[in-house]
Amino acid sequence: MGDDKQPAQAVGEGQTNLAGVDAGTPSGTTAPKRDRLTEVVAEIELIDRETAETVERIGKLYGVERSYALITGIEGETVDTAFDALRPKDGAPELTRSLAVVVDSPGGDIHSAYNLACLFRRYATERLLFIVPRWAKSAATLLVCGGDVVAMTPVAELGPLDPQLSVYDGTEGRHENFSPLHIESTLELIRQEFETGDRDLAEALVRRLQFPMTLGSYTKLLEVGEDYARKLLGSRMFKQKTGGKDTSKIAKNIVKGYPDHGCCIHCEEADGIGLRVELVPTGPKLDAVWSINRLMRRRDKLDDERKRLEMSRDIKNLPPELLDRLPGTPDAFDGAGRNRRAEDRGVRR
């Protein structure tokens, strides 16, 4: 970009309306005592405000025109929220030259991640930078493949793109969580047992296969991830490459090259498989980027406390006769998270 850089504008889910936060108590008066739930909500709102300010500061440090915070799982609504934040309003320019997206996400829906990456590409005509303070796993890894470069802290993680499935096992009466890669491993094991091992074991494994007619459709999902990754890598990060050879190899590695979906792909690993990544340099940039992680971990703890307090409040408002019917519900939690009703009755939880 040129020398006439515009001030970075922070947009995204980190911004929160703080109208309900107490601005202070006039001198000479006593502030009314607020319950813990009100305090927790106010603390969360303050963290959201500090997060938005930090994202804006990161954008200025990286010299981009706009910045956006993607601090959530990825689903259809995530795309809607990003579009609402980025689309031009009140005569603003249709497009910007540069956009930085700070990503803190466990992943989510791969189709929504692809759509979101395309949206970010549209609103960054020259430079799309993804910044990962701690993690951009699973579908969030697909998302960052759509940028020109990915900036990572020394502890930031990307992750494999093999989809995760949940199928009900009728013989066992429980849900099985697995990757299509596990299907390939199982079929290879059966093939080996038939050819050189225990045929009885192989036949028993075949009989235990659930929904055999759908196994092919599950394994096709791996091709969906590869196709999305190849398209995104070829659109920005490796746009000058010809023939698609590099992008196809990288995409296949990210989808099929790891034994477990939770494998850590740090900056050096990502560079080794061919992604265009860089370490966030020590100094103001690293300080600002890492503070996003610390803010989010504080917010996670407060959000857990908020949910517990809201549950406790709601249960306390139930009629006594209903509470007597629900001895196992976590009513009347005390400050330490214990169930007083269970303890009063001598019930072990």
C-alpha positions as CSV (number, residue, x, y, z in Angstrom):
1,M,0.0,0.0,0.0
2,G,1.0,3.6,-0.4
3,D,2.2,6.1,2.2
4,D,-1.2,7.7,2.6
5,K,-2.4,5.1,5.2
6,Q,-5.7,5.8,6.8
7,P,-6.2,5.2,10.5
8,A,-7.2,1.7,11.3
9,Q,-10.9,1.2,12.0
10,A,-11.7,-1.6,14.4
11,V,-15.0,-3.5,13.7
12,G,-16.3,-6.8,14.8
13,E,-17.8,-8.9,17.6
14,G,-15.5,-7.5,20.3
15,Q,-17.5,-4.2,20.4
16,T,-20.2,-4.0,23.0
17,N,-22.6,-1.3,24.1
18,L,-21.5,-0.1,27.5
19,A,-24.5,2.0,28.2
20,G,-25.4,-0.2,31.2
21,V,-22.0,0.2,32.9
22,D,-21.9,2.4,36.0
23,A,-20.0,5.5,35.0
24,G,-19.3,6.4,38.6
25,T,-20.9,7.7,41.8
26,P,-21.3,11.4,42.5
27,S,-19.1,12.7,45.4
28,G,-20.7,12.5,48.8
29,T,-23.2,9.7,47.9
30,T,-23.1,6.0,48.6
31,A,-23.2,3.7,45.6
32,P,-26.0,1.1,45.9
33,K,-24.6,-2.4,46.4
34,R,-24.8,-4.5,43.2
35,D,-25.2,-8.2,43.2
36,R,-22.5,-10.4,41.8
37,L,-24.3,-11.1,38.5
38,T,-24.5,-7.4,37.7
39,E,-20.8,-7.0,38.5
40,V,-19.9,-9.9,36.2
41,V,-22.0,-8.5,33.3
42,A,-20.3,-5.1,33.8
43,E,-16.8,-6.7,33.8
44,I,-17.6,-8.6,30.6
45,E,-18.7,-5.4,28.9
46,L,-15.5,-3.7,30.0
47,I,-13.4,-6.5,28.6
48,D,-15.3,-6.3,25.3
49,R,-14.6,-2.6,25.1
50,E,-10.9,-3.2,25.9
51,T,-10.8,-5.9,23.3
52,A,-12.2,-3.6,20.6
53,E,-9.7,-0.9,21.5
54,T,-6.8,-3.5,21.3
55,V,-7.9,-4.8,17.9
56,E,-7.9,-1.2,16.6
57,R,-4.4,-0.7,18.0
58,I,-3.2,-3.9,16.3
59,G,-4.6,-2.6,13.1
60,K,-2.6,0.6,13.4
61,L,0.6,-1.3,14.3
62,Y,0.3,-3.3,11.1
63,G,-0.7,-0.3,9.0
64,V,-4.0,-1.5,7.7
65,E,-7.1,0.5,6.9
66,R,-9.5,-1.7,8.8
67,S,-9.4,-4.4,11.5
68,Y,-11.9,-7.0,12.6
69,A,-12.1,-9.4,15.6
70,L,-13.3,-12.9,14.9
71,I,-13.5,-14.3,18.4
72,T,-16.1,-17.0,18.2
73,G,-16.8,-20.4,16.7
74,I,-17.7,-20.3,13.0
75,E,-21.2,-20.9,11.8
76,G,-23.7,-19.3,9.5
77,E,-24.5,-16.5,11.9
78,T,-20.8,-15.6,12.0
79,V,-20.9,-14.8,8.3
80,D,-23.9,-12.6,8.8
81,T,-22.3,-10.7,11.7
82,A,-19.1,-10.1,9.7
83,F,-21.0,-8.9,6.7
84,D,-23.1,-6.4,8.8
85,A,-19.8,-5.1,10.3
86,L,-17.9,-4.7,7.0
87,R,-20.4,-3.7,4.4
88,P,-20.3,0.0,3.5
89,K,-22.7,2.3,5.3
90,D,-23.5,6.0,5.0
91,G,-21.6,6.6,1.8
92,A,-18.4,4.8,3.0
93,P,-16.2,3.4,0.2
94,E,-17.4,0.0,-1.1
95,L,-14.0,-1.7,-0.6
96,T,-10.7,-1.1,1.3
97,R,-7.2,-1.9,0.4
98,S,-6.1,-3.7,3.5
99,L,-7.8,-5.6,6.3
100,A,-6.4,-7.3,9.4
101,V,-8.5,-10.1,11.0
102,V,-7.6,-11.1,14.6
103,V,-8.8,-14.8,14.9
104,D,-9.4,-16.6,18.2
105,S,-11.6,-19.6,17.3
106,P,-11.9,-23.3,17.8
107,G,-13.3,-23.8,14.4
108,G,-16.8,-24.8,13.4
109,D,-18.7,-25.2,10.1
110,I,-16.3,-25.6,7.1
111,H,-18.7,-24.3,4.6
112,S,-19.3,-21.1,6.6
113,A,-15.5,-20.7,7.1
114,Y,-15.1,-20.8,3.3
115,N,-17.9,-18.2,2.8
116,L,-16.3,-16.0,5.5
117,A,-12.9,-16.2,3.9
118,C,-14.4,-15.1,0.5
119,L,-16.1,-12.2,2.3
120,F,-12.9,-11.0,3.9
121,R,-11.1,-11.3,0.5
122,R,-13.7,-9.1,-1.1
123,Y,-13.2,-6.3,1.5
124,A,-9.4,-6.3,1.2
125,T,-8.4,-5.6,-2.4
126,E,-4.6,-5.5,-1.8
127,R,-3.7,-7.1,1.6
128,L,-5.6,-9.5,3.8
129,L,-3.7,-10.3,7.1
130,F,-4.9,-12.9,9.6
131,I,-3.4,-12.6,13.1
132,V,-3.6,-15.6,15.5
133,P,-2.8,-14.9,19.2
134,R,-3.4,-18.4,20.4
135,W,-5.5,-20.6,18.2
136,A,-7.3,-20.9,14.9
137,K,-8.2,-24.6,14.8
138,S,-10.0,-26.8,12.4
139,A,-12.4,-24.7,10.2
140,A,-10.6,-21.5,11.4
141,T,-7.4,-22.9,9.8
142,L,-9.3,-23.1,6.5
143,L,-10.3,-19.5,7.1
144,V,-6.8,-18.2,7.4
145,C,-5.7,-20.0,4.3
146,G,-7.7,-17.3,2.4
147,G,-5.2,-14.5,3.5
148,D,-2.0,-13.2,2.0
149,V,-0.1,-14.1,5.2
150,V,-0.8,-15.4,8.7
151,A,0.9,-13.8,11.6
152,M,1.2,-16.1,14.6
153,T,2.6,-15.7,18.1
154,P,5.2,-18.4,19.2
155,V,2.4,-20.4,20.9
156,A,-0.4,-19.9,18.3
157,E,-1.9,-23.1,16.8
158,L,-3.5,-24.0,13.6
159,G,-5.0,-27.5,13.2
160,P,-5.9,-30.2,10.7
161,L,-8.9,-29.8,8.4
162,D,-10.3,-33.4,8.5
163,P,-14.0,-33.0,9.4
164,Q,-15.4,-34.3,12.7
165,L,-18.5,-36.5,12.6
166,S,-21.0,-37.7,15.2
167,V,-23.0,-40.8,14.4
168,Y,-25.3,-42.9,16.7
169,D,-24.1,-46.5,17.2
170,G,-27.2,-48.6,17.6
171,T,-25.4,-51.7,18.7
172,E,-23.6,-49.8,21.5
173,G,-26.4,-47.3,22.3
174,R,-24.1,-44.3,22.1
175,H,-22.8,-41.6,19.7
176,E,-19.5,-42.2,18.0
177,N,-17.3,-39.1,17.3
178,F,-14.8,-39.7,14.5
179,S,-13.0,-38.4,11.5
180,P,-13.4,-39.8,8.0
181,L,-9.7,-40.6,8.2
182,H,-10.6,-43.2,10.8
183,I,-12.8,-44.9,8.2
184,E,-9.9,-45.2,5.9
185,S,-7.7,-46.6,8.7
186,T,-10.4,-49.1,9.7
187,L,-10.9,-50.3,6.1
188,E,-7.2,-50.7,5.7
189,L,-7.0,-52.8,8.9
190,I,-9.8,-55.0,7.6
191,R,-8.1,-55.4,4.2
192,Q,-4.8,-56.4,5.9
193,E,-6.5,-58.9,8.2
194,F,-8.3,-60.5,5.2
195,E,-5.1,-60.7,3.2
196,T,-2.4,-61.7,5.7
197,G,-4.0,-61.9,9.1
198,D,-7.1,-63.2,11.0
199,R,-10.0,-63.5,8.6
200,D,-12.4,-64.1,11.5
201,L,-11.4,-60.8,13.0
202,A,-11.8,-59.1,9.6
203,E,-15.3,-60.5,9.1
204,A,-16.3,-59.5,12.7
205,L,-15.1,-55.9,12.0
206,V,-17.2,-55.8,8.8
207,R,-20.3,-56.9,10.7
208,R,-19.7,-54.1,13.2
209,L,-19.6,-51.4,10.5
210,Q,-22.5,-48.9,10.9
211,F,-24.3,-47.5,7.9
212,P,-21.9,-49.1,5.4
213,M,-23.7,-47.4,2.4
214,T,-22.8,-44.0,3.8
215,L,-19.1,-44.6,4.4
216,G,-18.3,-43.3,0.9
217,S,-20.2,-40.1,1.6
218,Y,-18.2,-39.6,4.8
219,T,-14.9,-40.0,3.1
220,K,-16.0,-37.6,0.3
221,L,-16.0,-34.9,3.0
222,L,-12.2,-35.0,3.0
223,E,-12.3,-34.0,-0.6
224,V,-14.5,-31.0,0.3
225,G,-11.9,-29.7,2.8
226,E,-9.1,-30.2,0.3
227,D,-11.0,-28.4,-2.5
228,Y,-11.9,-25.4,-0.3
229,A,-8.3,-25.1,1.0
230,R,-6.8,-25.4,-2.5
231,K,-9.1,-22.7,-3.8
232,L,-8.4,-20.3,-1.0
233,L,-4.6,-20.8,-1.1
234,G,-4.6,-20.2,-4.8
235,S,-6.7,-17.1,-4.6
236,R,-4.3,-15.0,-2.4
237,M,-1.4,-16.7,-0.6
238,F,-0.1,-18.4,-3.8
239,K,-1.9,-16.5,-6.5
240,Q,1.3,-16.3,-8.6
241,K,1.8,-20.0,-8.6
242,T,0.8,-21.9,-11.8
243,G,-0.7,-25.3,-12.3
244,G,-2.0,-25.6,-8.7
245,K,0.7,-28.1,-7.7
246,D,1.8,-26.3,-4.6
247,T,-1.7,-25.5,-3.3
248,S,-2.9,-29.1,-3.9
249,K,0.0,-30.5,-2.0
250,I,-0.5,-28.1,0.9
251,A,-4.2,-28.7,1.0
252,K,-3.8,-32.5,1.1
253,N,-1.3,-32.2,3.9
254,I,-3.5,-30.1,6.1
255,V,-6.5,-32.4,5.6
256,K,-4.8,-35.9,5.6
257,G,-1.3,-35.4,6.9
258,Y,-2.0,-35.6,10.7
259,P,-3.0,-38.5,12.9
260,D,-5.3,-36.6,15.2
261,H,-7.6,-33.6,14.7
262,G,-6.2,-31.9,17.7
263,C,-2.6,-31.9,16.4
264,C,-0.8,-28.6,17.0
265,I,0.4,-26.8,13.9
266,H,2.6,-24.0,15.2
267,C,4.3,-21.3,13.1
268,E,7.4,-23.3,12.2
269,E,5.2,-26.4,11.3
270,A,2.9,-24.3,9.2
271,D,5.9,-22.8,7.4
272,G,7.3,-26.3,6.8
273,I,4.1,-27.5,5.1
274,G,4.2,-24.5,2.8
275,L,1.9,-21.9,4.3
276,R,3.0,-18.3,4.2
277,V,3.3,-17.4,7.9
278,E,5.3,-15.1,10.0
279,L,6.0,-14.7,13.7
280,V,4.5,-11.7,15.4
281,P,7.7,-9.7,16.3
282,T,8.6,-9.1,19.9
283,G,7.6,-5.6,21.0
284,P,4.4,-3.6,20.8
285,K,2.9,-5.9,18.2
286,L,3.4,-9.0,20.3
287,D,2.2,-7.2,23.4
288,A,-1.0,-6.1,21.8
289,V,-1.7,-9.4,20.0
290,W,-1.0,-11.5,23.1
291,S,-3.2,-9.3,25.3
292,I,-6.2,-10.5,23.2
293,N,-5.6,-14.0,24.4
294,R,-5.4,-12.9,28.0
295,L,-8.6,-10.8,27.7
296,M,-10.4,-13.7,26.1
297,R,-9.4,-16.2,28.8
298,R,-10.6,-13.7,31.5
299,R,-13.8,-13.3,29.6
300,D,-14.3,-17.1,29.3
301,K,-14.1,-17.4,33.1
302,L,-16.5,-14.6,33.7
303,D,-18.9,-15.9,31.1
304,D,-18.9,-19.3,32.9
305,E,-19.6,-17.5,36.2
306,R,-22.4,-15.5,34.5
307,K,-24.1,-18.6,33.3
308,R,-23.9,-20.3,36.7
309,L,-25.3,-17.2,38.5
310,E,-28.1,-16.9,36.0
311,M,-29.0,-20.6,36.4
312,S,-28.9,-20.2,40.2
313,R,-31.1,-17.1,40.0
314,D,-33.6,-18.8,37.7
315,I,-33.8,-21.9,39.8
316,K,-34.4,-19.9,43.0
317,N,-37.4,-18.3,41.4
318,L,-39.0,-21.7,40.7
319,P,-42.0,-22.6,43.0
320,P,-40.9,-24.6,46.1
321,E,-43.1,-27.6,45.1
322,L,-41.2,-27.9,41.8
323,L,-37.8,-27.6,43.5
324,D,-38.8,-30.5,45.8
325,R,-39.4,-32.6,42.7
326,L,-35.9,-31.8,41.4
327,P,-33.4,-32.8,44.1
328,G,-30.7,-33.5,41.6
329,T,-30.8,-30.1,39.9
330,P,-28.1,-27.5,40.8
331,D,-30.4,-25.1,42.6
332,A,-29.1,-22.7,45.2
333,F,-25.5,-23.0,44.2
334,D,-23.3,-21.3,46.8
335,G,-20.3,-19.1,45.9
336,A,-18.0,-22.2,45.7
337,G,-20.3,-23.9,43.1
338,R,-21.6,-26.5,45.6
339,N,-25.2,-27.7,45.7
340,R,-26.6,-26.7,49.1
341,R,-29.8,-28.7,48.7
342,A,-27.9,-31.9,47.9
343,E,-25.6,-31.4,50.9
344,D,-28.5,-30.6,53.3
345,R,-30.0,-33.9,52.3
346,G,-26.8,-35.9,52.6
347,V,-26.8,-36.6,48.9
348,R,-23.5,-37.3,47.2
349,R,-23.1,-35.5,43.8
